């Protein structure tokens, strides 16, 4: 999933944005890197054997991504809300 989000962000940064989506894209561009870092922390925590770190990283990921990123994604691509 990390690679998918990284590629999405890279592609988004290389794409011109329609004026009606500029605010949504700005939110995604600012928040998605935080979500990627949170996801990396979730992947690293089990290797370190740290259950509390895994829980904290998951909570951070949810806080950084849901609804902060998911709502703008739904504004841009309506099926995102139901798929």
C-alpha positions as CSV (number, residue, x, y, z in Angstrom):
1,X,0.0,0.0,0.0
2,X,2.9,2.4,0.7
3,X,4.1,2.0,-2.9
4,X,0.5,2.7,-4.2
5,X,0.1,5.9,-2.2
6,X,3.6,7.0,-3.1
7,X,2.9,6.5,-6.8
8,X,-0.5,8.2,-6.5
9,X,1.2,11.2,-4.9
10,X,3.9,11.3,-7.5
11,X,1.3,11.2,-10.3
12,X,-0.9,13.8,-8.6
13,X,2.1,16.1,-8.3
14,X,2.8,15.8,-12.0
15,X,-0.8,16.5,-13.0
16,X,-2.4,19.8,-13.7
17,X,-5.5,20.3,-11.5
18,X,-8.8,21.6,-12.6
19,X,-9.7,24.8,-10.6
20,X,-12.7,23.2,-8.9
21,X,-10.4,20.5,-7.4
22,X,-7.5,22.7,-6.3
23,X,-8.6,22.8,-2.6
24,X,-9.1,19.1,-2.5
25,X,-5.8,18.3,-4.2
26,X,-4.0,20.7,-1.8
27,X,-5.3,18.8,1.2
28,X,-4.3,15.5,-0.3
29,X,-0.8,16.7,-1.2
30,X,-0.3,18.0,2.4
31,X,-1.8,15.0,4.3
32,X,-0.9,12.0,2.2
33,X,2.8,12.2,3.0
34,X,1.8,12.0,6.7
35,X,-0.3,8.9,6.0
36,X,2.5,7.3,4.1
37,X,4.9,7.9,7.1
38,X,2.2,6.5,9.5
39,X,1.9,3.4,7.3
40,X,5.7,2.9,7.3
41,X,5.6,3.1,11.1
42,X,2.9,0.4,11.1
43,X,5.1,-1.9,8.9
44,X,8.1,-1.3,11.1
45,X,6.4,-1.8,14.5
46,X,6.0,-5.6,14.3
47,X,9.6,-6.1,13.3
48,X,10.6,-4.3,16.4
49,X,8.0,-6.4,18.4
50,X,6.3,-3.2,19.7
51,X,2.6,-3.7,19.8
52,X,1.9,-0.3,21.3
53,X,3.9,1.4,18.5
54,X,1.7,-0.5,16.0
55,X,-1.4,0.7,17.7
56,X,-0.2,4.3,17.8
57,X,0.8,4.2,14.1
58,X,-2.5,2.8,13.1
59,X,-4.3,5.5,15.1
60,X,-2.1,8.2,13.5
61,X,-2.8,6.8,10.1
62,X,-6.6,6.9,10.6
63,X,-6.4,10.4,12.1
64,X,-4.3,11.6,9.2
65,X,-6.2,9.9,6.4
66,X,-9.9,9.4,7.4
67,X,-11.8,11.8,6.5
68,X,-9.0,14.4,5.9
69,X,-7.9,12.6,2.7
70,X,-10.8,10.3,2.0
71,X,-13.4,13.1,1.7
72,X,-11.4,15.1,-0.9
73,X,-10.8,11.9,-2.8
74,X,-14.6,11.4,-2.8
75,X,-15.1,14.9,-4.1
76,X,-12.7,14.3,-7.0
77,X,-13.9,10.8,-7.8
78,X,-17.4,10.0,-6.4
79,X,-17.1,6.2,-6.6
80,X,-14.3,6.4,-4.1
81,X,-17.0,6.9,-1.4
82,X,-18.6,3.5,-2.2
83,X,-15.9,1.3,-3.6
